[in-house]
């Protein structure tokens, strides 16, 4: 059996892929990401949150055996867990990998599940960042649902980028507008996360998420009043950037 050629540095590959595919549509970007040898082994990281059904549906159509990483922080809404199971079944996703916080670490640092009240960054590190790092260990690349319209440092988000760990991050929806998400959900008859109807425009952990009012930033309900806007799973040049968990974790 021939040996596989080692991959070039992620920064080089990401720049080349972005130059080739940045102006392609989301589905075309995703198809390339799932099949191009330059990308390597890839997984979708999904929060199964408010907009996650879009990428999950695209992946299910292209290749439903694509690994999907779902971070169960053990602090999620019960509705998110039910939605994850329902969407997985509906879309026929064959390889959803549920990753939870390390049990010994939880007992040692957050035995009563109140760390989020006093040290939310440490809680996110324990319940999101560390599990994601473990889950991504076998992969060369990951797919996120981040979009330029979400603002901040995402305003210039490329379709392909390199992360601090040397993996490629693929953002097929980078150029989408809010209406594109709604249209895709409606046109493909995808079920909404049940809490969207109750004003939750962005879904994270239950103790750190509130509904938003009409006209508010969709992410205003995340860590409301806490001076925290990031879960810490997206880094850009060593700086935390606005994160999803799903998204996904991603996406949010
Ligand atoms: S969002 Fe809140 S509960 Fe969830 S991991 Fe972060 S601080 Fe902890």
Boltz pocket constraint, residues with backbone or C-beta under 6 A from the ligand:
constraints:
  - pocket:
      binder: B
      contacts: [[A, 73], [A, 75], [A, 116], [A, 119], [A, 120], [A, 121], [A, 123], [A, 124], [A, 125], [A, 127], [A, 128], [A, 204], [A, 205], [A, 206], [A, 207], [A, 208], [A, 231]]
      max_distance: 6.0
